[in-house]
Amino acid sequence: MGSFAWIRLEIVRISYDIHRLEKLEQQARDDVNKVTLKINEARSPVRLERIAREKFDMKKPRPEQVIKL
């Protein structure tokens, strides 16, 4: 009977460990999604164009400045 109780306690302990690890995994996935979103926002052409205008005083090229390849 003692080994049965030990096995039940191990099952409960392992179940708690699994639950804790699943929460950690979900948190890691959420963190990855947040970082991916920030990277995509940072690479946004609209954002880059705004920075070029505001920080570097850049303007769109005039038609005669555009060279098509």
Biotite code that builds the C-alpha atoms (Angstrom):
import biotite.structure as struc

atoms = struc.array([
    struc.Atom([0.000, 0.000, 0.000], chain_id="A", res_id=1, res_name="MET", atom_name="CA", element="C"),
    struc.Atom([2.908, 2.369, 0.690], chain_id="A", res_id=2, res_name="GLY", atom_name="CA", element="C"),
    struc.Atom([4.234, 2.205, -2.868], chain_id="A", res_id=3, res_name="SER", atom_name="CA", element="C"),
    struc.Atom([0.764, 3.011, -4.221], chain_id="A", res_id=4, res_name="PHE", atom_name="CA", element="C"),
    struc.Atom([0.654, 6.204, -2.141], chain_id="A", res_id=5, res_name="ALA", atom_name="CA", element="C"),
    struc.Atom([4.168, 7.129, -3.305], chain_id="A", res_id=6, res_name="TRP", atom_name="CA", element="C"),
    struc.Atom([3.152, 6.618, -6.942], chain_id="A", res_id=7, res_name="ILE", atom_name="CA", element="C"),
    struc.Atom([0.055, 8.806, -6.456], chain_id="A", res_id=8, res_name="ARG", atom_name="CA", element="C"),
    struc.Atom([2.179, 11.549, -4.873], chain_id="A", res_id=9, res_name="LEU", atom_name="CA", element="C"),
    struc.Atom([4.639, 11.380, -7.772], chain_id="A", res_id=10, res_name="GLU", atom_name="CA", element="C"),
    struc.Atom([1.769, 11.673, -10.249], chain_id="A", res_id=11, res_name="ILE", atom_name="CA", element="C"),
    struc.Atom([0.500, 14.778, -8.439], chain_id="A", res_id=12, res_name="VAL", atom_name="CA", element="C"),
    struc.Atom([4.016, 16.283, -8.274], chain_id="A", res_id=13, res_name="ARG", atom_name="CA", element="C"),
    struc.Atom([4.647, 15.604, -11.953], chain_id="A", res_id=14, res_name="ILE", atom_name="CA", element="C"),
    struc.Atom([1.238, 17.036, -12.857], chain_id="A", res_id=15, res_name="SER", atom_name="CA", element="C"),
    struc.Atom([2.138, 20.274, -11.046], chain_id="A", res_id=16, res_name="TYR", atom_name="CA", element="C"),
    struc.Atom([5.491, 20.350, -12.834], chain_id="A", res_id=17, res_name="ASP", atom_name="CA", element="C"),
    struc.Atom([3.804, 19.870, -16.208], chain_id="A", res_id=18, res_name="ILE", atom_name="CA", element="C"),
    struc.Atom([1.318, 22.653, -15.478], chain_id="A", res_id=19, res_name="HIS", atom_name="CA", element="C"),
    struc.Atom([4.119, 25.012, -14.391], chain_id="A", res_id=20, res_name="ARG", atom_name="CA", element="C"),
    struc.Atom([6.149, 24.211, -17.517], chain_id="A", res_id=21, res_name="LEU", atom_name="CA", element="C"),
    struc.Atom([3.119, 24.750, -19.760], chain_id="A", res_id=22, res_name="GLU", atom_name="CA", element="C"),
    struc.Atom([2.642, 28.209, -18.213], chain_id="A", res_id=23, res_name="LYS", atom_name="CA", element="C"),
    struc.Atom([6.333, 28.983, -18.779], chain_id="A", res_id=24, res_name="LEU", atom_name="CA", element="C"),
    struc.Atom([6.071, 27.800, -22.382], chain_id="A", res_id=25, res_name="GLU", atom_name="CA", element="C"),
    struc.Atom([3.040, 30.021, -22.997], chain_id="A", res_id=26, res_name="GLN", atom_name="CA", element="C"),
    struc.Atom([4.819, 33.001, -21.447], chain_id="A", res_id=27, res_name="GLN", atom_name="CA", element="C"),
    struc.Atom([7.820, 32.360, -23.696], chain_id="A", res_id=28, res_name="ALA", atom_name="CA", element="C"),
    struc.Atom([5.540, 32.187, -26.747], chain_id="A", res_id=29, res_name="ARG", atom_name="CA", element="C"),
    struc.Atom([3.887, 35.457, -25.712], chain_id="A", res_id=30, res_name="ASP", atom_name="CA", element="C"),
    struc.Atom([7.311, 37.082, -25.296], chain_id="A", res_id=31, res_name="ASP", atom_name="CA", element="C"),
    struc.Atom([8.398, 35.890, -28.747], chain_id="A", res_id=32, res_name="VAL", atom_name="CA", element="C"),
    struc.Atom([5.207, 37.291, -30.267], chain_id="A", res_id=33, res_name="ASN", atom_name="CA", element="C"),
    struc.Atom([5.761, 40.662, -28.567], chain_id="A", res_id=34, res_name="LYS", atom_name="CA", element="C"),
    struc.Atom([9.360, 40.856, -29.769], chain_id="A", res_id=35, res_name="VAL", atom_name="CA", element="C"),
    struc.Atom([8.369, 39.831, -33.293], chain_id="A", res_id=36, res_name="THR", atom_name="CA", element="C"),
    struc.Atom([5.720, 42.560, -33.327], chain_id="A", res_id=37, res_name="LEU", atom_name="CA", element="C"),
    struc.Atom([8.257, 45.159, -32.160], chain_id="A", res_id=38, res_name="LYS", atom_name="CA", element="C"),
    struc.Atom([10.723, 44.061, -34.852], chain_id="A", res_id=39, res_name="ILE", atom_name="CA", element="C"),
    struc.Atom([8.050, 44.287, -37.534], chain_id="A", res_id=40, res_name="ASN", atom_name="CA", element="C"),
    struc.Atom([7.015, 47.737, -36.317], chain_id="A", res_id=41, res_name="GLU", atom_name="CA", element="C"),
    struc.Atom([10.648, 48.889, -36.314], chain_id="A", res_id=42, res_name="ALA", atom_name="CA", element="C"),
    struc.Atom([11.098, 47.694, -39.905], chain_id="A", res_id=43, res_name="ARG", atom_name="CA", element="C"),
    struc.Atom([7.863, 49.295, -41.097], chain_id="A", res_id=44, res_name="SER", atom_name="CA", element="C"),
    struc.Atom([8.391, 51.351, -44.266], chain_id="A", res_id=45, res_name="PRO", atom_name="CA", element="C"),
    struc.Atom([5.989, 53.990, -42.914], chain_id="A", res_id=46, res_name="VAL", atom_name="CA", element="C"),
    struc.Atom([8.043, 54.332, -39.726], chain_id="A", res_id=47, res_name="ARG", atom_name="CA", element="C"),
    struc.Atom([11.337, 54.424, -41.620], chain_id="A", res_id=48, res_name="LEU", atom_name="CA", element="C"),
    struc.Atom([9.997, 57.092, -43.983], chain_id="A", res_id=49, res_name="GLU", atom_name="CA", element="C"),
    struc.Atom([8.805, 59.204, -41.043], chain_id="A", res_id=50, res_name="ARG", atom_name="CA", element="C"),
    struc.Atom([12.235, 58.957, -39.381], chain_id="A", res_id=51, res_name="ILE", atom_name="CA", element="C"),
    struc.Atom([13.926, 59.894, -42.661], chain_id="A", res_id=52, res_name="ALA", atom_name="CA", element="C"),
    struc.Atom([11.735, 62.995, -42.952], chain_id="A", res_id=53, res_name="ARG", atom_name="CA", element="C"),
    struc.Atom([11.785, 64.107, -39.328], chain_id="A", res_id=54, res_name="GLU", atom_name="CA", element="C"),
    struc.Atom([15.283, 63.181, -38.187], chain_id="A", res_id=55, res_name="LYS", atom_name="CA", element="C"),
    struc.Atom([17.297, 63.504, -41.383], chain_id="A", res_id=56, res_name="PHE", atom_name="CA", element="C"),
    struc.Atom([15.154, 66.089, -43.204], chain_id="A", res_id=57, res_name="ASP", atom_name="CA", element="C"),
    struc.Atom([14.923, 63.814, -46.241], chain_id="A", res_id=58, res_name="MET", atom_name="CA", element="C"),
    struc.Atom([12.306, 64.346, -48.917], chain_id="A", res_id=59, res_name="LYS", atom_name="CA", element="C"),
    struc.Atom([10.931, 62.246, -51.734], chain_id="A", res_id=60, res_name="LYS", atom_name="CA", element="C"),
    struc.Atom([13.088, 62.523, -54.849], chain_id="A", res_id=61, res_name="PRO", atom_name="CA", element="C"),
    struc.Atom([11.943, 64.660, -57.722], chain_id="A", res_id=62, res_name="ARG", atom_name="CA", element="C"),
    struc.Atom([11.125, 62.674, -60.888], chain_id="A", res_id=63, res_name="PRO", atom_name="CA", element="C"),
    struc.Atom([14.403, 63.737, -62.561], chain_id="A", res_id=64, res_name="GLU", atom_name="CA", element="C"),
    struc.Atom([16.348, 62.347, -59.588], chain_id="A", res_id=65, res_name="GLN", atom_name="CA", element="C"),
    struc.Atom([14.919, 58.862, -60.003], chain_id="A", res_id=66, res_name="VAL", atom_name="CA", element="C"),
    struc.Atom([17.009, 56.452, -62.088], chain_id="A", res_id=67, res_name="ILE", atom_name="CA", element="C"),
    struc.Atom([15.210, 53.309, -63.179], chain_id="A", res_id=68, res_name="LYS", atom_name="CA", element="C"),
    struc.Atom([17.315, 50.194, -63.545], chain_id="A", res_id=69, res_name="LEU", atom_name="CA", element="C"),
])
